């Protein structure tokens, strides 16, 4: 799903993300979500994306700004050029930026949005049971560490 931004940078000037590079906000204690962040890192050869965890001050500010649950994080967020993408559309956005062959997965957009969201939401609600939960946010690799933003508010 794509939502139009409404002055999304208002109040975010305290953080070290300027909105120029696409941002992925992921649940830092979710094993699946952390794996996804590492997966993107390995394939984003041009280092287009920067990352923050949902638990970080910037992540919290963005979830609240977009009126999303700032405690359960049942969607990763991807913000590109001021536009918010969530659920499967966040994944499609990432696949498009990462390029081929992953870009081909976006053909699934032909399915109705309610079908895509149904499956995404089932996995999101059960992600800890299915994939596990870490006691603390992931310990970043050197590559991720230099691309993390918004940890201090």
Rosetta silent file (secondary structure, phi, psi, omega in degrees, C-alpha in Angstrom):
SEQUENCE: XXXXXXXXXXXXXXXXXXXXXXXXXXXXXXXXXXXXXXXXXXXXXXXXXXXXXXXXXXXXXXXXXXXXXXXXXXXXXXXXXXXXXXXXXXXXXXXXXXXXXXXXXXXXXXXXXXXXXXXXXXXXXXXXXXXXXXXXXXXXXXXXXXXXXXXXX
SCORE:     score description
SCORE:     0.000 S_00000001
   1 L     0.000  138.644  178.448    0.000    0.000    0.000 S_00000001
   2 E  -113.224  129.112  176.521    1.271    3.462   -0.825 S_00000001
   3 E  -114.775  140.933  175.760    0.234    6.442    1.292 S_00000001
   4 L   -69.636  141.067  178.818    0.818   10.018    0.338 S_00000001
   5 L   -79.121  147.641  172.718    3.185   11.782    2.662 S_00000001
   6 L  -127.994   91.781 -179.828    1.995   14.809    4.573 S_00000001
   7 L    49.995   49.449 -173.656    5.026   16.815    5.585 S_00000001
   8 L   -63.401  -20.269 -179.872    6.641   13.638    6.871 S_00000001
   9 L   -84.025  -10.815  176.958    9.933   15.411    7.622 S_00000001
  10 L   -59.701  126.303  179.685    8.261   17.800   10.089 S_00000001
  11 L    84.384   -6.116 -178.668    9.701   16.993   13.488 S_00000001
  12 L   -99.464    2.980 -178.486   12.303   14.637   12.047 S_00000001
  13 L   -66.191  -11.344  177.603   15.057   17.223   11.711 S_00000001
  14 L   -76.096  -13.624 -173.825   16.499   15.930   14.973 S_00000001
  15 L  -101.618  161.424 -176.991   17.556   12.712   13.291 S_00000001
  16 L   -88.970   29.230  173.542   20.487   11.956   11.018 S_00000001
  17 L  -118.258  123.587 -175.507   18.253   10.964    8.089 S_00000001
  18 L   -98.615    0.479  178.269   17.553   13.713    5.588 S_00000001
  19 L    85.016   -1.500 -177.718   15.037   11.842    3.426 S_00000001
  20 L   -79.536  -29.401  178.356   17.289   11.799    0.360 S_00000001
  21 L  -106.948  144.306  177.561   18.015    8.069    0.506 S_00000001
  22 L   -57.948  141.180 -177.168   15.288    5.425    0.759 S_00000001
  23 E  -116.701  133.521  172.010   14.753    4.268    4.339 S_00000001
  24 E  -109.544  124.356  176.288   13.781    0.789    5.540 S_00000001
  25 E  -108.490  119.564 -176.254   12.272    0.639    9.035 S_00000001
  26 E  -131.549  156.557  178.273   12.247   -2.920   10.394 S_00000001
  27 L   -72.525  111.042 -173.555   11.504   -4.672   13.681 S_00000001
  28 L   -73.257  -13.160  177.430   14.972   -5.109   15.168 S_00000001
  29 L  -100.991  -10.416  179.026   14.039   -8.004   17.470 S_00000001
  30 E   -80.165  123.986 -179.210   12.197  -10.033   14.819 S_00000001
  31 H   -61.501  -44.217 -179.866   14.452  -12.706   13.320 S_00000001
  32 H   -62.937  -45.286 -178.296   12.606  -12.584    9.972 S_00000001
  33 H   -65.734  -40.832  177.740   12.719   -8.775    9.775 S_00000001
  34 H   -66.398  -37.515  175.200   16.410   -8.660   10.694 S_00000001
  35 H   -61.572  -42.413  179.215   17.110  -11.332    8.080 S_00000001
  36 H   -60.219  -43.864  178.531   15.296   -9.188    5.515 S_00000001
  37 H   -60.833  -43.275  178.668   17.490   -6.178    6.399 S_00000001
  38 H   -66.162  -36.801  178.312   20.626   -8.329    6.017 S_00000001
  39 H   -61.635  -45.714  179.128   19.258   -9.725    2.733 S_00000001
  40 H   -63.123  -44.635  179.112   18.796   -6.204    1.365 S_00000001
  41 H   -54.567  -42.088 -177.359   22.293   -5.210    2.508 S_00000001
  42 H   -70.173  -22.392 -175.399   23.808   -8.109    0.587 S_00000001
  43 H  -109.825  -13.145 -179.615   21.983   -7.182   -2.632 S_00000001
  44 L   -86.670   73.490 -173.776   21.937   -3.377   -2.498 S_00000001
  45 L   -63.018  -29.976 -179.283   25.282   -3.033   -4.268 S_00000001
  46 L   -88.767    2.979  178.418   24.836    0.706   -4.869 S_00000001
  47 L    51.478   50.100 -179.929   24.036    1.260   -1.181 S_00000001
  48 L   -76.924  -36.973 -175.457   20.858    3.122   -1.940 S_00000001
  49 L   -86.835  147.441  163.683   19.002    2.167    1.258 S_00000001
  50 E  -117.047  164.484 -170.603   19.603    3.288    4.808 S_00000001
  51 E  -133.415  153.342  166.999   18.019    1.483    7.742 S_00000001
  52 E  -150.156  156.602  177.600   16.564    2.049   11.170 S_00000001
  53 E   -89.415  155.495  177.297   14.791   -0.212   13.599 S_00000001
  54 L   -63.670  -26.415 -178.823   11.189    0.292   14.599 S_00000001
  55 L   -80.182  -13.483 -178.395   12.418    0.495   18.196 S_00000001
  56 L   -72.040  162.725  176.522   14.754    3.427   17.466 S_00000001
  57 H   -56.954  -40.945  178.766   13.717    7.024   18.147 S_00000001
  58 H   -67.222  -44.735  178.450   13.338    7.653   14.385 S_00000001
  59 H   -58.240  -45.839  178.056   11.374    4.423   13.882 S_00000001
  60 H   -59.952  -44.232 -179.737    9.054    5.317   16.746 S_00000001
  61 H   -61.923  -40.265 -179.058    8.557    8.830   15.362 S_00000001
  62 H   -70.941  -43.039  177.058    7.680    7.480   11.906 S_00000001
  63 H   -59.151  -43.648  179.792    5.236    4.849   13.173 S_00000001
  64 H   -67.594  -41.475 -179.960    3.482    7.513   15.242 S_00000001
  65 H   -57.792  -40.777 -178.263    3.564   10.030   12.389 S_00000001
  66 L   -91.710   14.155  178.056    1.787    7.587   10.086 S_00000001
  67 L    54.824   42.550  176.791   -0.690    6.543   12.818 S_00000001
  68 L  -106.122  158.936 -179.974    0.648    2.979   12.894 S_00000001
  69 L   -64.087  111.933 -176.390    0.962    0.754   15.956 S_00000001
  70 L   -89.277   20.539  175.707    4.270    1.840   17.519 S_00000001
  71 L  -127.609  -29.769 -175.244    4.471   -1.270   19.702 S_00000001
  72 L  -102.788  -20.831  173.274    3.608   -4.253   17.499 S_00000001
  73 L    47.836   53.685 -177.744    5.312   -3.276   14.207 S_00000001
  74 L   -82.977   17.033  170.143    3.219   -5.534   12.007 S_00000001
  75 L  -152.784  141.899  166.350    4.674   -3.971    8.893 S_00000001
  76 L   -75.269  151.944  175.742    8.079   -2.917    7.707 S_00000001
  77 E  -113.354  142.145  171.403    8.091    0.622    6.385 S_00000001
  78 E  -130.418  124.908  179.724    9.896    1.799    3.281 S_00000001
  79 E  -116.895  119.352 -179.435   10.019    5.521    2.562 S_00000001
  80 E  -128.797  124.023  179.326   11.179    6.570   -0.892 S_00000001
  81 L    51.140   38.682  176.562   11.025   10.177   -2.102 S_00000001
  82 L    82.768   -1.962  179.233    8.646   11.032    0.727 S_00000001
  83 E  -101.718  134.613  179.522    6.193    8.228   -0.046 S_00000001
  84 E   -91.113  131.765  172.655    5.435    5.554    2.522 S_00000001
  85 E  -119.991  139.542  179.280    5.155    1.926    1.427 S_00000001
  86 E  -140.088  169.147 -179.509    4.018   -0.759    3.809 S_00000001
  87 H    54.352 -138.708 -175.545    3.144   -4.460    3.864 S_00000001
  88 H   -63.701  -29.632 -177.900    3.761   -6.238    0.541 S_00000001
  89 H   -69.733  -26.005  172.230    4.163   -2.951   -1.287 S_00000001
  90 H   -66.085  -43.487  178.648    7.180   -2.140    0.887 S_00000001
  91 H   -63.723  -44.435  178.466    8.722   -5.425   -0.235 S_00000001
  92 H   -58.885  -41.272  179.204    7.891   -4.729   -3.877 S_00000001
  93 H   -60.015  -45.558  179.247    9.531   -1.322   -3.565 S_00000001
  94 H   -62.922  -47.267 -179.482   12.708   -2.920   -2.192 S_00000001
  95 H   -58.518  -39.041  178.791   12.739   -5.606   -4.901 S_00000001
  96 H   -64.682  -41.410 -179.398   12.422   -2.912   -7.581 S_00000001
  97 H   -70.570  -40.732 -179.370   15.346   -0.921   -6.211 S_00000001
  98 H   -65.426  -32.879  174.927   17.545   -4.006   -5.706 S_00000001
  99 L    96.485 -163.942 -176.210   16.889   -4.974   -9.336 S_00000001
 100 L   -73.136  147.474    1.131   16.936   -8.230  -11.274 S_00000001
 101 L   -84.808   -5.587 -174.766   16.107  -11.006  -10.720 S_00000001
 102 H   -64.018  -28.968 -179.657   14.281   -9.851   -7.565 S_00000001
 103 H   -59.116  -27.696 -178.390   12.411   -7.145   -9.434 S_00000001
 104 H   -64.900  -23.412  179.163   10.422   -9.872  -11.180 S_00000001
 105 H   -61.838  -23.008 -178.533    8.627  -10.701   -7.914 S_00000001
 106 H   -64.798  -10.221  176.525    6.714   -7.466   -8.384 S_00000001
 107 H   -60.796  -20.706  178.545    4.538   -9.227  -10.938 S_00000001
 108 H   -63.597  -13.902  178.553    2.519  -10.294   -7.886 S_00000001
 109 H   -62.261  -12.897  177.634    1.110   -6.743   -7.845 S_00000001
 110 H   -70.425  -19.738  177.194   -1.469   -8.021  -10.320 S_00000001
 111 L   -72.617  149.751  177.568   -3.162   -9.734   -7.372 S_00000001
 112 L   -59.439  145.529 -178.083   -5.791   -7.708   -5.526 S_00000001
 113 H   -56.964  -39.217 -178.312   -4.412   -5.670   -2.655 S_00000001
 114 H   -65.142  -30.392  177.175   -6.649   -7.433   -0.114 S_00000001
 115 H   -70.668  -47.610  179.225   -5.150  -10.802   -1.139 S_00000001
 116 H   -60.053  -45.541 -179.139   -1.575   -9.521   -0.807 S_00000001
 117 H   -66.679  -36.105  179.126   -2.347   -7.893    2.547 S_00000001
 118 H   -57.394  -50.504 -178.151   -4.116  -11.020    3.828 S_00000001
 119 H   -69.396  -40.049  178.352   -1.015  -13.162    3.383 S_00000001
 120 H   -60.631  -47.130 -176.936    1.363  -10.470    4.585 S_00000001
 121 H   -64.486  -35.233  178.073   -0.683   -9.881    7.736 S_00000001
 122 H   -63.695  -44.200  178.535   -0.838  -13.608    8.570 S_00000001
 123 H   -67.781  -45.123 -177.536    2.950  -13.875    8.481 S_00000001
 124 H   -59.736  -43.190 -178.377    3.425  -10.542   10.293 S_00000001
 125 H   -68.586  -25.724 -175.971    1.110  -11.494   13.156 S_00000001
 126 L  -112.375   14.015 -172.555    2.811  -14.851   13.620 S_00000001
 127 H   -62.226  -37.549  179.563    6.409  -13.893   12.797 S_00000001
 128 H   -67.917  -41.630  179.134    7.764  -14.410   16.302 S_00000001
 129 H   -67.792  -38.419 -177.267    6.178  -17.864   16.585 S_00000001
 130 H   -77.716  -40.430 -170.678    7.288  -18.853   13.080 S_00000001
 131 H  -119.503  -17.229  178.410   10.799  -17.368   12.979 S_00000001
 132 L   103.776  169.442 -178.825   11.686  -16.347   16.519 S_00000001
 133 E  -138.956  135.287  176.873   12.430  -13.213   18.463 S_00000001
 134 L   -86.499  153.254  179.347   15.747  -11.917   19.708 S_00000001
 135 L   -69.467  -27.985  179.562   16.070  -10.591   23.246 S_00000001
 136 L  -135.694  165.601  176.448   17.594   -7.366   21.935 S_00000001
 137 L   -58.463  152.252 -175.925   17.740   -5.587   18.602 S_00000001
 138 L   -56.350  145.212  174.717   20.111   -7.215   16.169 S_00000001
 139 L   -82.893  115.879 -172.492   23.803   -6.564   16.577 S_00000001
 140 L   -72.741  145.147  170.176   24.624   -4.861   13.294 S_00000001
 141 L   -70.262  168.290  178.704   27.374   -5.967   10.960 S_00000001
 142 H   -59.423  -39.023 -179.826   29.899   -3.295    9.993 S_00000001
 143 H   -64.366  -44.209  178.080   28.052   -2.817    6.688 S_00000001
 144 H   -70.214  -40.091 -177.054   24.715   -2.313    8.407 S_00000001
 145 H   -56.877  -39.754 -178.433   26.194   -0.204   11.185 S_00000001
 146 L   -79.110   -6.876  178.365   27.440    2.473    8.789 S_00000001
 147 L  -112.383    6.547  175.706   24.000    2.595    7.109 S_00000001
 148 E   -82.139  138.894  178.684   21.912    2.811   10.269 S_00000001
 149 L  -132.443  164.033  170.411   20.246    6.164   10.933 S_00000001
 150 L    70.000   22.920 -179.059   17.944    7.668   13.539 S_00000001
 151 L   -80.733  -23.966  178.992   19.200    5.782   16.561 S_00000001
 152 L  -116.179  132.021 -178.495   19.637    8.936   18.603 S_00000001
 153 L  -113.564    0.000    0.000   16.884   11.460   18.894 S_00000001
